[in-house]
Amino acid sequence: MFAKTIRKDHYGYYFIAPFFIIFTIFGLYPILYSLYISFTNFDGITTPDFVGIGNYVAVLQDPLFYKTLFNTLFIWGVSVVPQLTISLVLAFILNDKLLKGRDFFRAVYFFPNIVTAASLGLLVSLIFDWQSGGLNHFLMQIGIIQDPINWKNDPWFMRLIVSSILFFQYFGYSMVIYLAGLQGIDPSLLEAAQMDGAKKKHIFIHIIVPMLRPIILFQMITSIIGGIQIFDQPFTLTNGNGGPDRAAMTSIMYLYNVAFQSTRFGYGAAIAFCLFIIIILLSVASFIMTKRKSRS
């Protein structure tokens, strides 16, 4: 009698099943349901009324949507360019094994990333408050100004404040990602360049940057995804109203106001999927540009 063969190859499905079940319930189903209600006028209570692509047409004709999209892209651009540049330079400097205290500086630069975004937004809001803010009080004490300045009444200044918060919070995180990429570069390449008389700036430009292009691409795409979803910092900084002329109102803040304050869930879902398409287009454009530079 031959021993009965027991197949065990299907047991693996039992181990991965919980993930797919949870993802389907809490991930895939909400996405598909949001896509469905984006074609309806749904207020969260009554039966959804199918309107086809009416919500998407309304989004494309909504001037406030374009204004918040401009705010978002401006805030992202002003914060991400210096963030990715300065963090790369800092990572190159702090990767030097002969640098004293490099572990201390790594921890210090990464520390702002630990603080929550809402806390930073609230803290900066208190600092720039024109009545009781610390900045006005300090400037008046040293005699630079005589009367308090309403810093948060300037639309462009509000955008710059939000950009500064994002830069301060995330440049340490970008530095750590670059440091991880630098660990993968063969030290013999750098030693050979130094023996040939190359200076550090030439090593940085002609060796480090080209070899870190996949990391730079990763940083760009993740910054685009996170940048379009900016919410916590400007929301707490402006108490949810976007500041003067809605200058600091981002696209996600607008989505929040439309969907959860005005209970226009169908229109809010349409805004969400329009932003999803914009993120895909920007990510693809960033990928193509990086690939072209790597080939040139």
Disulfide bonds with the S-S distance in Angstrom:
none
